[in-house]
Amino acid sequence: MAPEPEKHSRFDAKKNQIFIYLFNTMDGGKFAKLVRDGDCSKNMQKHEAWTKFAAAFNHATGSSYSKRQLQDNYATERKKASSSHKNKDDLDLSRFRKDCAVTGGGPPTAASLSGTRYRNFV
């Protein structure tokens, strides 16, 4: 069996840590709020904020990423975090339904509830 290919990331671990740190602390947290919550009245504010973030990130890392590349990285990381959390919840719910089906559709048996897997569903 061939080894699984290594997943490539645009940023190494150090650059990703710098990205997260700058994202959360830039302008006293106002940048993160602006991007996450869409807390602005004009798209120009968002454009200027990302341009300023790109300059700070490039200065900190010694690289030359564009504003668009950093926005894409943010969107990718956010999507990964969301999907991994969603997949775990879907898997737990699937197991819960499977155990309910074993009992004829009623509640799961005490043995299947002994773990902490179904804490959110009961």
C-alpha positions as protocol buffer text, in pm:
chain_id: "A"
residue {
  index: 1
  type: MET
  ca { x: 0 y: 0 z: 0 }
}
residue {
  index: 2
  type: ALA
  ca { x: 141 y: 338 z: -98 }
}
residue {
  index: 3
  type: PRO
  ca { x: 190 y: 596 z: 177 }
}
residue {
  index: 4
  type: GLU
  ca { x: -67 y: 870 z: 193 }
}
residue {
  index: 5
  type: PRO
  ca { x: 59 y: 1193 z: 34 }
}
residue {
  index: 6
  type: GLU
  ca { x: 152 y: 1465 z: 276 }
}
residue {
  index: 7
  type: LYS
  ca { x: -95 y: 1752 z: 298 }
}
residue {
  index: 8
  type: HIS
  ca { x: 54 y: 2079 z: 188 }
}
residue {
  index: 9
  type: SER
  ca { x: -26 y: 2403 z: 358 }
}
residue {
  index: 10
  type: ARG
  ca { x: 36 y: 2752 z: 236 }
}
residue {
  index: 11
  type: PHE
  ca { x: 181 y: 2842 z: 576 }
}
residue {
  index: 12
  type: ASP
  ca { x: 411 y: 2643 z: 798 }
}
residue {
  index: 13
  type: ALA
  ca { x: 327 y: 2612 z: 1168 }
}
residue {
  index: 14
  type: LYS
  ca { x: 523 y: 2923 z: 1267 }
}
residue {
  index: 15
  type: LYS
  ca { x: 358 y: 3143 z: 1004 }
}
residue {
  index: 16
  type: ASN
  ca { x: 19 y: 3007 z: 1102 }
}
residue {
  index: 17
  type: GLN
  ca { x: 82 y: 3099 z: 1467 }
}
residue {
  index: 18
  type: ILE
  ca { x: 186 y: 3449 z: 1364 }
}
residue {
  index: 19
  type: PHE
  ca { x: -124 y: 3475 z: 1145 }
}
residue {
  index: 20
  type: ILE
  ca { x: -353 y: 3377 z: 1433 }
}
residue {
  index: 21
  type: TYR
  ca { x: -176 y: 3605 z: 1681 }
}
residue {
  index: 22
  type: LEU
  ca { x: -189 y: 3909 z: 1451 }
}
residue {
  index: 23
  type: PHE
  ca { x: -545 y: 3832 z: 1350 }
}
residue {
  index: 24
  type: ASN
  ca { x: -666 y: 3831 z: 1712 }
}
residue {
  index: 25
  type: THR
  ca { x: -453 y: 4116 z: 1849 }
}
residue {
  index: 26
  type: MET
  ca { x: -427 y: 4369 z: 1567 }
}
residue {
  index: 27
  type: ASP
  ca { x: -580 y: 4706 z: 1659 }
}
residue {
  index: 28
  type: GLY
  ca { x: -674 y: 4575 z: 2001 }
}
residue {
  index: 29
  type: GLY
  ca { x: -892 y: 4297 z: 1858 }
}
residue {
  index: 30
  type: LYS
  ca { x: -1088 y: 4532 z: 1633 }
}
residue {
  index: 31
  type: PHE
  ca { x: -957 y: 4363 z: 1318 }
}
residue {
  index: 32
  type: ALA
  ca { x: -1085 y: 4020 z: 1424 }
}
residue {
  index: 33
  type: LYS
  ca { x: -1422 y: 4167 z: 1515 }
}
residue {
  index: 34
  type: LEU
  ca { x: -1442 y: 4349 z: 1183 }
}
residue {
  index: 35
  type: VAL
  ca { x: -1368 y: 4033 z: 983 }
}
residue {
  index: 36
  type: ARG
  ca { x: -1566 y: 3780 z: 1190 }
}
residue {
  index: 37
  type: ASP
  ca { x: -1874 y: 3989 z: 1257 }
}
residue {
  index: 38
  type: GLY
  ca { x: -1869 y: 4202 z: 945 }
}
residue {
  index: 39
  type: ASP
  ca { x: -1869 y: 4497 z: 1182 }
}
residue {
  index: 40
  type: CYS
  ca { x: -1832 y: 4772 z: 924 }
}
residue {
  index: 41
  type: SER
  ca { x: -2058 y: 4988 z: 719 }
}
residue {
  index: 42
  type: LYS
  ca { x: -1840 y: 5001 z: 409 }
}
residue {
  index: 43
  type: ASN
  ca { x: -1642 y: 4745 z: 213 }
}
residue {
  index: 44
  type: MET
  ca { x: -1362 y: 4999 z: 187 }
}
residue {
  index: 45
  type: GLN
  ca { x: -1305 y: 4967 z: 563 }
}
residue {
  index: 46
  type: LYS
  ca { x: -1264 y: 4592 z: 526 }
}
residue {
  index: 47
  type: HIS
  ca { x: -1030 y: 4637 z: 228 }
}
residue {
  index: 48
  type: GLU
  ca { x: -812 y: 4883 z: 421 }
}
residue {
  index: 49
  type: ALA
  ca { x: -805 y: 4656 z: 727 }
}
residue {
  index: 50
  type: TRP
  ca { x: -693 y: 4353 z: 523 }
}
residue {
  index: 51
  type: THR
  ca { x: -429 y: 4564 z: 345 }
}
residue {
  index: 52
  type: LYS
  ca { x: -296 y: 4682 z: 681 }
}
residue {
  index: 53
  type: PHE
  ca { x: -303 y: 4322 z: 810 }
}
residue {
  index: 54
  type: ALA
  ca { x: -113 y: 4197 z: 504 }
}
residue {
  index: 55
  type: ALA
  ca { x: 157 y: 4460 z: 556 }
}
residue {
  index: 56
  type: ALA
  ca { x: 192 y: 4367 z: 925 }
}
residue {
  index: 57
  type: PHE
  ca { x: 199 y: 3993 z: 849 }
}
residue {
  index: 58
  type: ASN
  ca { x: 455 y: 4030 z: 571 }
}
residue {
  index: 59
  type: HIS
  ca { x: 673 y: 4248 z: 795 }
}
residue {
  index: 60
  type: ALA
  ca { x: 654 y: 3994 z: 1079 }
}
residue {
  index: 61
  type: THR
  ca { x: 731 y: 3692 z: 861 }
}
residue {
  index: 62
  type: GLY
  ca { x: 959 y: 3847 z: 600 }
}
residue {
  index: 63
  type: SER
  ca { x: 737 y: 3718 z: 321 }
}
residue {
  index: 64
  type: SER
  ca { x: 532 y: 3883 z: 49 }
}
residue {
  index: 65
  type: TYR
  ca { x: 178 y: 3747 z: 61 }
}
residue {
  index: 66
  type: SER
  ca { x: -98 y: 3946 z: -102 }
}
residue {
  index: 67
  type: LYS
  ca { x: -410 y: 4058 z: 78 }
}
residue {
  index: 68
  type: ARG
  ca { x: -608 y: 3805 z: -124 }
}
residue {
  index: 69
  type: GLN
  ca { x: -382 y: 3513 z: -27 }
}
residue {
  index: 70
  type: LEU
  ca { x: -425 y: 3596 z: 340 }
}
residue {
  index: 71
  type: GLN
  ca { x: -802 y: 3624 z: 301 }
}
residue {
  index: 72
  type: ASP
  ca { x: -807 y: 3285 z: 129 }
}
residue {
  index: 73
  type: ASN
  ca { x: -599 y: 3134 z: 408 }
}
residue {
  index: 74
  type: TYR
  ca { x: -843 y: 3271 z: 666 }
}
residue {
  index: 75
  type: ALA
  ca { x: -1140 y: 3130 z: 476 }
}
residue {
  index: 76
  type: THR
  ca { x: -971 y: 2790 z: 439 }
}
residue {
  index: 77
  type: GLU
  ca { x: -877 y: 2765 z: 806 }
}
residue {
  index: 78
  type: ARG
  ca { x: -1223 y: 2874 z: 914 }
}
residue {
  index: 79
  type: LYS
  ca { x: -1384 y: 2616 z: 687 }
}
residue {
  index: 80
  type: LYS
  ca { x: -1153 y: 2340 z: 818 }
}
residue {
  index: 81
  type: ALA
  ca { x: -1233 y: 2425 z: 1178 }
}
residue {
  index: 82
  type: SER
  ca { x: -1605 y: 2433 z: 1108 }
}
residue {
  index: 83
  type: SER
  ca { x: -1614 y: 2106 z: 915 }
}
residue {
  index: 84
  type: SER
  ca { x: -1403 y: 1912 z: 1165 }
}
residue {
  index: 85
  type: HIS
  ca { x: -1635 y: 2018 z: 1448 }
}
residue {
  index: 86
  type: LYS
  ca { x: -1943 y: 1938 z: 1240 }
}
residue {
  index: 87
  type: ASN
  ca { x: -1810 y: 1595 z: 1138 }
}
residue {
  index: 88
  type: LYS
  ca { x: -1750 y: 1498 z: 1503 }
}
residue {
  index: 89
  type: ASP
  ca { x: -2104 y: 1597 z: 1599 }
}
residue {
  index: 90
  type: ASP
  ca { x: -2250 y: 1412 z: 1298 }
}
residue {
  index: 91
  type: LEU
  ca { x: -2056 y: 1099 z: 1390 }
}
residue {
  index: 92
  type: ASP
  ca { x: -2179 y: 1112 z: 1752 }
}
residue {
  index: 93
  type: LEU
  ca { x: -2538 y: 1158 z: 1636 }
}
residue {
  index: 94
  type: SER
  ca { x: -2502 y: 871 z: 1391 }
}
residue {
  index: 95
  type: ARG
  ca { x: -2380 y: 641 z: 1668 }
}
residue {
  index: 96
  type: PHE
  ca { x: -2664 y: 755 z: 1893 }
}
residue {
  index: 97
  type: ARG
  ca { x: -2924 y: 676 z: 1626 }
}
residue {
  index: 98
  type: LYS
  ca { x: -2762 y: 340 z: 1559 }
}
residue {
  index: 99
  type: ASP
  ca { x: -2781 y: 244 z: 1928 }
}
residue {
  index: 100
  type: CYS
  ca { x: -3143 y: 362 z: 1944 }
}
residue {
  index: 101
  type: ALA
  ca { x: -3227 y: 143 z: 1645 }
}
residue {
  index: 102
  type: VAL
  ca { x: -3085 y: -162 z: 1825 }
}
residue {
  index: 103
  type: THR
  ca { x: -3342 y: -116 z: 2101 }
}
residue {
  index: 104
  type: GLY
  ca { x: -3629 y: -94 z: 1852 }
}
residue {
  index: 105
  type: GLY
  ca { x: -3633 y: 283 z: 1826 }
}
residue {
  index: 106
  type: GLY
  ca { x: -3661 y: 345 z: 2199 }
}
residue {
  index: 107
  type: PRO
  ca { x: -3402 y: 511 z: 2414 }
}
residue {
  index: 108
  type: PRO
  ca { x: -3054 y: 359 z: 2413 }
}
residue {
  index: 109
  type: THR
  ca { x: -2965 y: 99 z: 2673 }
}
residue {
  index: 110
  type: ALA
  ca { x: -2788 y: 191 z: 2995 }
}
residue {
  index: 111
  type: ALA
  ca { x: -2474 y: 14 z: 2873 }
}
residue {
  index: 112
  type: SER
  ca { x: -2452 y: 234 z: 2565 }
}
residue {
  index: 113
  type: LEU
  ca { x: -2500 y: 548 z: 2775 }
}
residue {
  index: 114
  type: SER
  ca { x: -2222 y: 456 z: 3018 }
}
residue {
  index: 115
  type: GLY
  ca { x: -1968 y: 659 z: 2818 }
}
residue {
  index: 116
  type: THR
  ca { x: -1978 y: 1031 z: 2754 }
}
residue {
  index: 117
  type: ARG
  ca { x: -2047 y: 1001 z: 2382 }
}
residue {
  index: 118
  type: TYR
  ca { x: -2416 y: 1084 z: 2399 }
}
residue {
  index: 119
  type: ARG
  ca { x: -2417 y: 1354 z: 2661 }
}
residue {
  index: 120
  type: ASN
  ca { x: -2551 y: 1608 z: 2409 }
}
residue {
  index: 121
  type: PHE
  ca { x: -2835 y: 1394 z: 2279 }
}
residue {
  index: 122
  type: VAL
  ca { x: -3009 y: 1265 z: 2591 }
}
